[in-house]
């Protein structure tokens, strides 16, 4: 029997590993697969975590991250990439230096602040992220806490969010998507800013199991870009995918379970 070979689009994720399987590299690769995109990965750190807590975080040496990225670039035709948790200044700078050589869409998920508001990066790492990575972004996807930190503005209403998006946009990203995430006050809406504000309407999904939502959204957008979709089309498809995943979230473990990555996707299209 003759094998049928296919050549799928390829996407790359540069992020940390989640031993509980709900976020990070694990979530990204599942999201890529759901969109029928081949996923490559470069690990920045390894975490020991489950649905209840993060027990330990170990960074990968910068040389190890660099070797992963070069190995992928030397062989595989990556058509879009994303970054997630980069953990420290050295890993951020290593990533940025290599990403400058990639003329493909780049989704930067600035994993700086958790959904609960806990700051995850030291000040010097935040500075490196702002100076070195933001200008490379096709799309930056901060949550509300991260948008507040990057802009220096308190976000209490829609006008504040639009102002923060404009300030962040001026720092270099081609577009900024401020995610509602677990912020009920935004009602499931997200703000896309590409020089003008565009409010993306949504429906709030009431579930305690939302682990990996941000990683999954940025990965799904990256998959759409790898498929050749325009940014607005990729964002729309990714938001719909995440909403379906939340509606079928996994009640596993004793804490906050992850969203479902095998929620049905309709009308997957690769642009001609």
C-alpha positions as CSV (number, residue, x, y, z in Angstrom):
1,X,0.0,0.0,0.0
2,X,1.4,3.4,-1.1
3,X,1.8,5.9,1.7
4,X,0.0,9.2,1.3
5,X,2.4,12.0,2.3
6,X,1.1,15.4,3.3
7,X,3.0,18.7,3.9
8,X,1.1,20.6,6.6
9,X,1.8,24.2,7.7
10,X,4.3,24.4,10.5
11,X,4.1,26.6,13.6
12,X,6.6,27.0,16.4
13,X,6.0,27.7,20.1
14,X,8.7,29.0,22.5
15,X,7.5,28.5,26.0
16,X,7.6,26.6,29.2
17,X,6.5,23.1,29.9
18,X,3.5,22.5,32.2
19,X,3.8,19.1,33.8
20,X,0.0,19.1,34.5
21,X,-0.6,19.4,30.8
22,X,-3.0,22.3,30.9
23,X,-0.9,25.3,29.7
24,X,2.4,26.2,28.1
25,X,4.0,24.0,25.5
26,X,1.5,21.2,26.1
27,X,-1.5,23.5,25.4
28,X,0.2,25.1,22.4
29,X,1.0,21.9,20.6
30,X,-2.6,20.6,21.2
31,X,-4.0,23.8,19.8
32,X,-1.8,23.6,16.7
33,X,-2.9,20.0,16.1
34,X,-6.5,21.0,16.5
35,X,-6.0,23.3,13.5
36,X,-4.1,20.6,11.6
37,X,-0.9,22.5,11.8
38,X,2.4,20.7,12.7
39,X,3.8,22.0,15.9
40,X,7.5,22.5,16.8
41,X,8.7,23.6,20.2
42,X,11.6,25.2,22.0
43,X,11.4,24.9,25.8
44,X,12.4,27.9,27.9
45,X,11.7,26.4,31.3
46,X,10.4,23.3,33.0
47,X,7.7,23.6,35.6
48,X,6.5,21.2,38.3
49,X,2.8,22.0,38.5
50,X,-0.7,20.5,38.6
51,X,-4.2,21.9,38.8
52,X,-3.6,23.2,42.3
53,X,-0.1,24.8,42.3
54,X,3.2,25.5,40.7
55,X,5.8,23.7,42.9
56,X,9.0,24.5,41.0
57,X,10.3,26.3,37.9
58,X,13.7,25.5,36.3
59,X,15.0,27.6,33.4
60,X,16.6,26.1,30.4
61,X,20.2,27.5,29.9
62,X,20.1,30.2,27.1
63,X,22.5,28.1,25.0
64,X,20.0,25.2,25.2
65,X,17.1,27.4,24.1
66,X,19.3,28.8,21.2
67,X,20.2,25.3,20.1
68,X,16.6,24.3,20.0
69,X,15.6,27.3,17.9
70,X,18.5,26.9,15.5
71,X,17.8,23.2,15.0
72,X,14.2,23.9,14.0
73,X,15.2,26.8,11.7
74,X,17.9,24.8,10.0
75,X,15.5,22.1,8.8
76,X,11.8,23.1,9.0
77,X,9.9,25.8,7.1
78,X,8.1,27.5,10.1
79,X,5.3,29.7,8.8
80,X,4.4,31.4,12.1
81,X,5.6,31.3,15.7
82,X,4.6,32.4,19.2
83,X,6.3,32.9,22.5
84,X,5.0,32.3,26.0
85,X,6.7,32.1,29.3
86,X,10.4,33.2,28.8
87,X,11.1,33.6,32.6
88,X,14.2,35.8,32.7
89,X,16.3,38.4,31.0
90,X,18.8,36.1,29.4
91,X,16.1,33.8,27.8
92,X,14.2,36.9,26.5
93,X,17.3,38.4,24.9
94,X,18.3,35.0,23.4
95,X,14.8,34.6,21.9
96,X,14.7,38.1,20.6
97,X,18.1,37.8,18.9
98,X,17.0,34.7,17.0
99,X,13.5,36.0,16.2
100,X,15.0,38.9,14.4
101,X,16.1,36.5,11.7
102,X,12.6,35.1,11.1
103,X,10.5,37.1,8.7
104,X,7.3,35.4,9.6
105,X,4.3,36.3,11.7
106,X,5.2,36.4,15.4
107,X,2.6,36.2,18.2
108,X,4.1,37.4,21.5
109,X,2.2,36.3,24.6
110,X,3.9,38.4,27.3
111,X,3.6,36.0,30.2
112,X,4.4,38.6,32.9
113,X,1.4,38.5,35.2
114,X,-0.9,35.7,36.2
115,X,-4.7,35.9,35.9
116,X,-4.8,36.6,39.6
117,X,-2.4,39.6,39.3
118,X,0.8,37.9,40.6
119,X,3.9,39.4,38.7
120,X,5.9,36.5,37.3
121,X,9.0,38.4,35.9
122,X,11.6,40.5,37.6
123,X,11.8,44.2,36.6
124,X,14.9,43.8,34.4
125,X,13.1,40.9,32.6
126,X,10.1,43.1,32.0
127,X,12.4,45.8,30.6
128,X,14.0,43.3,28.2
129,X,10.7,42.1,27.1
130,X,9.5,45.6,26.4
131,X,12.6,46.7,24.6
132,X,13.6,43.5,22.7
133,X,10.4,41.5,22.0
134,X,7.6,44.0,21.7
135,X,9.0,45.6,18.5
136,X,9.1,42.2,16.9
137,X,5.5,41.3,17.5
138,X,2.9,40.9,14.7
139,X,0.5,40.6,17.6
140,X,1.0,41.1,21.3
141,X,-1.6,39.3,23.5
142,X,-1.5,40.7,27.1
143,X,-4.1,40.0,29.7
144,X,-5.6,42.9,31.5
145,X,-3.0,42.8,34.3
146,X,-0.1,42.7,31.8
147,X,-1.7,45.6,29.7
148,X,-1.8,47.6,32.9
149,X,1.9,46.9,33.7
150,X,3.1,47.5,30.1
151,X,1.1,50.8,29.7
152,X,1.5,52.2,33.2
153,X,-2.3,52.9,33.2
154,X,-4.9,51.7,35.6
155,X,-7.7,49.9,33.7
156,X,-11.1,50.7,35.2
157,X,-13.3,51.1,32.0
158,X,-13.3,50.8,28.3
159,X,-11.6,54.2,27.7
160,X,-8.7,53.2,30.0
161,X,-8.3,49.9,28.1
162,X,-8.2,51.7,24.8
163,X,-5.7,54.2,26.1
164,X,-3.5,51.4,27.4
165,X,-3.7,49.6,24.1
166,X,-2.5,52.7,22.3
167,X,0.4,53.2,24.7
168,X,1.5,49.6,24.2
169,X,1.0,49.8,20.4
170,X,3.4,52.8,20.4
171,X,6.1,50.5,21.9
172,X,6.4,48.5,18.7
173,X,3.9,45.7,18.2
174,X,2.0,45.9,14.9
175,X,-1.2,45.0,16.8
176,X,-2.3,44.5,20.4
177,X,-5.0,42.2,21.6
178,X,-6.0,42.9,25.3
179,X,-7.7,39.7,26.4
180,X,-10.6,39.5,28.8
181,X,-9.3,36.2,30.1
182,X,-10.9,35.5,33.5
183,X,-11.8,39.2,34.0
184,X,-15.6,39.0,34.3
185,X,-15.9,42.8,34.1
186,X,-14.9,42.7,30.4
187,X,-17.9,40.4,29.7
188,X,-16.0,38.1,27.4
189,X,-15.0,41.0,25.1
190,X,-11.4,41.5,23.9
191,X,-9.9,44.7,22.4
192,X,-7.8,44.6,19.2
193,X,-5.8,47.7,18.6
194,X,-3.9,48.1,15.3
195,X,-3.8,51.9,15.3
196,X,-7.5,52.0,15.9
197,X,-9.5,50.3,18.7
198,X,-11.8,47.4,17.6
199,X,-13.9,45.8,20.4
200,X,-14.5,42.1,19.7
201,X,-17.8,41.0,21.2
202,X,-18.0,37.8,23.2
203,X,-20.0,35.7,25.6
204,X,-18.8,35.1,29.1
205,X,-18.5,31.4,29.8
206,X,-19.0,30.7,33.5
207,X,-16.6,27.9,34.4
208,X,-13.9,27.5,37.1
209,X,-11.8,25.4,34.7
210,X,-9.9,28.0,32.6
211,X,-6.3,26.9,32.9
212,X,-4.3,27.4,29.7
213,X,-6.8,29.8,28.2
214,X,-4.3,32.5,27.3
215,X,-1.7,30.1,25.9
216,X,-4.4,28.4,23.8
217,X,-5.7,31.6,22.4
218,X,-2.3,32.8,21.2
219,X,-1.4,29.3,19.9
220,X,-4.7,29.1,17.9
221,X,-4.0,32.6,16.4
222,X,-0.5,31.4,15.5
223,X,-2.0,28.3,13.8
224,X,-4.3,30.5,11.8
225,X,-1.4,32.7,10.7
226,X,0.6,29.6,9.7
227,X,-2.4,28.6,7.6
228,X,-2.1,31.9,5.8
229,X,-5.1,33.6,7.3
230,X,-5.3,37.3,7.7
231,X,-4.8,38.4,11.3
232,X,-8.5,39.3,11.9
233,X,-9.6,36.0,10.5
234,X,-7.1,34.1,12.7
235,X,-8.2,36.0,15.8
236,X,-11.9,35.3,15.1
237,X,-11.3,31.6,14.6
238,X,-9.1,31.3,17.7
239,X,-11.6,33.1,19.9
240,X,-14.4,30.8,18.8
241,X,-12.1,27.8,19.4
242,X,-11.3,28.9,23.0
243,X,-15.0,29.6,23.7
244,X,-15.8,26.0,22.7
245,X,-13.0,24.7,24.8
246,X,-14.3,26.6,27.8
247,X,-17.8,25.3,27.3
248,X,-16.3,21.7,27.4
249,X,-13.6,22.4,30.1
250,X,-12.0,19.5,31.8
251,X,-12.9,18.9,35.4
252,X,-9.7,17.0,36.3
253,X,-7.5,17.1,39.3
254,X,-8.4,18.9,42.6
255,X,-8.0,22.4,41.4
256,X,-8.5,24.5,38.3
257,X,-8.8,22.2,35.3
258,X,-7.8,23.1,31.7
259,X,-10.0,24.0,28.7
260,X,-10.7,21.3,26.2
261,X,-8.4,21.3,23.3
262,X,-10.3,18.8,21.2
263,X,-13.5,20.8,21.1
264,X,-14.8,20.6,17.5
265,X,-13.4,23.0,15.0
266,X,-15.4,23.8,11.9
267,X,-14.3,25.1,8.5
268,X,-10.5,24.9,8.9
269,X,-9.2,26.6,5.8
270,X,-5.7,27.1,4.5
271,X,-5.5,30.3,2.4
272,X,-4.4,29.9,-1.2
